[in-house]
Amino acid sequence: MTANATSAFAAVWAAHSYGLYACSSIETPWWIMSLAGLCVALGVNLMGYRVIQTMGNDLTAINFMLGYSIECASTLTVVIATVVGMPVSSTHCQVGAVVFIGAASGGANAVSWKTFGKIGLSWVLTLPFAGGLAAAITAIGRTLIVS
């Protein structure tokens, strides 16, 4: 997820600084990569415990053996998708592996489908929310530039 946000930010910065066609010809500056790293560190320290709680307990109970199986399934999914040339989110693959392995090991009742639904809904709502936020920032920016 961080790479997606960092690359988009770097592309906008490059287009603003060097022109629209500069994105493929320059490297991402160190300060953008450092800022992304700091944001990841901040996110892990502030909310990482919630992600671990949700994935490891709320979605399904995970022990050592299930965790190993989940990591193998998620990694295999990403590798196969990469070989086929299909872009996938490692985060989505991880959640899918948790749900699949949890259901395969303990039955459908071992998975909190309500929690899984909330995760899926958050993924779907991210797109219109991000679009709306981008539109609002653009409108504010245009208003400030015109004024």
JOZI-V64485 format. One record per backbone hydrogen bond with DSSP energy under -0.5 kcal/mol. NH is the residue of the N-H (numbers start at 1). CO is the residue of the C=O. If there is no record, write none. Layout:
nh=NH co=CO
nh=NH co=CO
//
This chain:
nh=5 co=1
nh=6 co=2
nh=7 co=3
nh=8 co=4
nh=9 co=5
nh=10 co=6
nh=11 co=7
nh=12 co=8
nh=13 co=9
nh=14 co=10
nh=15 co=11
nh=16 co=12
nh=17 co=13
nh=18 co=14
nh=19 co=14
nh=19 co=15
nh=22 co=19
nh=25 co=22
nh=26 co=22
nh=32 co=29
nh=33 co=29
nh=34 co=30
nh=35 co=31
nh=36 co=32
nh=37 co=33
nh=38 co=34
nh=39 co=35
nh=40 co=36
nh=41 co=37
nh=42 co=38
nh=43 co=39
nh=44 co=40
nh=45 co=41
nh=46 co=42
nh=47 co=43
nh=48 co=43
nh=48 co=44
nh=50 co=47
nh=51 co=47
nh=52 co=48
nh=53 co=49
nh=54 co=50
nh=55 co=51
nh=56 co=52
nh=57 co=53
nh=58 co=53
nh=59 co=54
nh=62 co=56
nh=67 co=63
nh=68 co=64
nh=69 co=65
nh=70 co=66
nh=71 co=67
nh=72 co=68
nh=73 co=69
nh=74 co=70
nh=75 co=71
nh=76 co=72
nh=77 co=73
nh=78 co=74
nh=79 co=75
nh=80 co=76
nh=81 co=77
nh=82 co=78
nh=83 co=79
nh=84 co=80
nh=85 co=81
nh=86 co=81
nh=87 co=85
nh=90 co=88
nh=93 co=89
nh=94 co=90
nh=95 co=91
nh=96 co=92
nh=97 co=93
nh=98 co=94
nh=99 co=95
nh=100 co=96
nh=101 co=97
nh=102 co=98
nh=103 co=99
nh=104 co=100
nh=105 co=101
nh=106 co=102
nh=107 co=103
nh=110 co=107
nh=111 co=108
nh=112 co=59
nh=113 co=111
nh=116 co=112
nh=117 co=113
nh=118 co=114
nh=119 co=115
nh=120 co=116
nh=121 co=117
nh=122 co=118
nh=123 co=119
nh=124 co=120
nh=125 co=121
nh=126 co=122
nh=127 co=123
nh=127 co=124
nh=128 co=124
nh=129 co=125
nh=130 co=126
nh=131 co=127
nh=132 co=128
nh=133 co=129
nh=134 co=130
nh=135 co=131
nh=136 co=132
nh=137 co=133
nh=138 co=134
nh=139 co=135
nh=140 co=136
nh=141 co=137
nh=142 co=138
nh=143 co=139
nh=144 co=140
nh=145 co=141
nh=146 co=142
nh=147 co=143
//
